[in-house]
Amino acid sequence: MRERKTFISFGTHADPSIDYLVGILDDARVTTLERVEGISNAELHWQFSEGWNTVGALLSHVIACEEYFRIFFVERRDLSPAEKDQWTPGLELGQYVPQLITGEPLDAYVKRLEQSRARMRSAIRSLDTAEFREKRDGYNPNTGFNLGWVLYHLAEDEVHHRGQISILRKLYKTQHRQ
């Protein structure tokens, strides 16, 4: 079992707001991993009904979002054609859900979650305060956005989908009582 870090350390980055948001991202990830700990392969890939997400598809979404946010917002580049092929199914879900039902074990997802987080942390370490706080055009035409909002939104998205994972796990248990 992973331990939640209930104390956010400041001073790792030159900008303490970066430390704060990395702490939020890390806590969101630990609680996501806690939520799926011990899940069976059958439950990981079970669909409540046709067209519904699976727990595995939602984990793929969390991974794809982190990769996309790192590439597009932190590295400030478009996805390469190979990256687009790799991350679009997880980003968009919907029509791609059938191909996201892979039968892979939880360990494969956990490894990819850890790898995506390591790449994001590395990209964040490269930021300076000006880049982090810089106003960018988009999202809100009146205010724009900055990387602080982007990283908060990334954590918010993961927490939202963790709630969906919890619901799917409850539905699975009600339909698979022994």
Beta strands, then each sheet from edge to edge (+ up, - down):
end
